[in-house]
């Protein structure tokens, strides 16, 4: 089940039955799987994306990235994986589609921030 024991108890205290809690948990997992698929599709077949990532070696507000691949998987309510650029990569620790043209990933490792990505520089 997606929810931890405290959340399950709070949902039951709010009047949901155990089967309702299971149904909500399943809906959350399915939504996360859809989001992961949408995020993967956003990066698939794209050579270049632009981001609002803060980078130590750049004073620009918009960064350009050559994308090698993104590898995402889900576990319960979590999206995890790895985003590989041309010369470096970073773990993905969450994410969500914002629009058809813009996504947000929570990146770990050296970035440790939420970063928005677009295919068209003007959309940031």
Secondary structure, DSSP 8 states (H G I E B T S, - for coil): --S-HHHHHHHHHTT--HHHHHHHHHHHHHHHHHHHHHHHHHHTT-SEEEE----TT---SSEEEEEEEEEEEEETTEEEEEEEESS-EEEEEEEEE-SSSEEEEEE-TTT-EEEEEESSGGG-
